[in-house]
Amino acid sequence: MPEKRRLGVKKKARYGLSCGVVIFNVNQKKPEYLLVKYPTYWGFVRGRVEPGESEELTAFREALEEAGLRELAFVPGFRETVSYFFKRDNEIIKKDDVYLLAKASTWNVRISHEHEDIKWCSYERAMALLKHKATRDILNKAHFMIQAHMKIW
């Protein structure tokens, strides 16, 4: 006899956590942002948090793996989270992407095998390339924080 699914009973979603970083550098007193091209959209460097890693360590590791950056200065007090659900292999997954903010010490980056392109962009260009509202909101908050403290950069 086939198993009946009870009405109103929801399957618990599996949980996933990733950490990324909004990487910037300053060119003639204007911040520029590092974007990476995924197959269908532009975004920030990010990846899965490995067991035992802090969010900052994950963000640093991903910046090294995905952009070749070895030196980042993380900005204290910036931490933004995007939460969403998606389905993979008939399983519902709840995912949190945590984003930190960091200044790069160099403009030299390299593209990883995970991405199609990598580029430094002005705020306006980055906003035009980012198609997800949540990602644009994070860039907006990062940009505001950088501008508010521009004298120290």
N, C-alpha and C positions, 0 to 999 in steps of 0.2 A: 504494500500500500504506500503511495507516495506521501512524503512528509508534508504536512500542512504548515504554512507559515502563519503564526498568530498575528492578527491585526494589531497594530499599535506597538509592536515590539520592534525596536530598532537595533541593528547590529552596532556594536561599539566600533568606532573608527580606530585604525592603527595610527600611531603618532610618529611624525617625522620632524626633525629640527635641523635647519640649515642656518649658517651664519655667513653674512656677506659684509662688504665694506664699500662705502662711497669714498673713492680715492680721488683726491684733488691735488693740484699744484697751482702755484700762482704765477701768472705771466703778466707783467706790466700792471700790477695791482689788481688784476682780475683773476678770479679762480677759473680753472678749467678742470673738467671731470673726466675720469677714465671710464669709458663704456666698452663692453664686450658684446659681440653679436652672437646670440644663440641662433638656432636654425630658423625661428620664426619671429624673433624680437630682439631688441637691444636691452641691456640691463647692466647690472653691476656684478663684479666678481663675487661669487658665493659658492658654498658647498656644504655638504653634510658635516655636522659636528661628529667627530670620531670619539669613541669612549675615552674618557679621561681628559678631553680637551676643554679648555675654557672657550668662551665665545671669541675673545681677542686672539687666542692662539689659532683657532679655526680660521678667522678672518686673515691673519697673517699668512698661514699656510696656503690658503686659497690664492692670495695675492702673489705669492711666490710661484705656485704651480700654474696659475692662469695668466699671469702677466710678467713674471720674472722679476718682480719687485722684492728686494731684500731689506729695504729700510722704510718703515712707516712710522709716523708719529701719530698715535691715536689721540683723538680729541675727547677729553673727559666730559662726561655728561650727555653725550649723544648716543642714544640707543632707541631704535625704532623697530617695531615688529609688524609684519604683515602675516595675517592668518588666513588660511583658505583650505578648502576640501577638494580632493580630486579622486578619481577612480582609476585603479590600475589592476588588471587581471581580476576584475569583478570584486575588488576589495576597496572599501572607502578608506581614504587616508586623510587625516587632519595634519596640516603642515604649518609650521611657524618658520618664517624667515626673519631672522634678527639682523639688523643692519647697524654697523658702527661707522664712524667717520674717521678718516686718517689722511694726513698729508704725506705725499710721496717726496722723497729727497732727490728724485731724478725724473727726467722726462722719458728716459729710455725704457721701453717695454717690449715684450715679445708676445706674440700670439701663441696660445696653446693649441693642442690638437682638439680641444673641446669646443673651440669657437671658430666662427667664420671670419671674424674681423675684430680689430681692437683699435680704439682711437681716443685721443684727447679732444674734448669738445667744450666750447663755451657753454654757459648756462642755457642760453637761448637755443643753441643747436641741440644740446642734450634733451631739453624739454620737447623739442620737435621729434627727436628720434624715439623717445620712450613712449611706448603705446599703452602701457598699463597705468591706470590712474594711481594706484598705490605706489608705484615706483616713482612717478612724477611727484607725488606728495612727499616722499622721502627726500628726493632731490631738493624740493622747495625748502624743507626744514633745514637740510644741510647748508644750502646756499644762504639762508637767513642767518644761521649761526656763524658761518664763515665771515659774512659781511659785518656782522655785529662785532667781530673780533679781528677785523682786517689788520689792525696795527701790529699784531703779534706775528703775522705771517710774513 
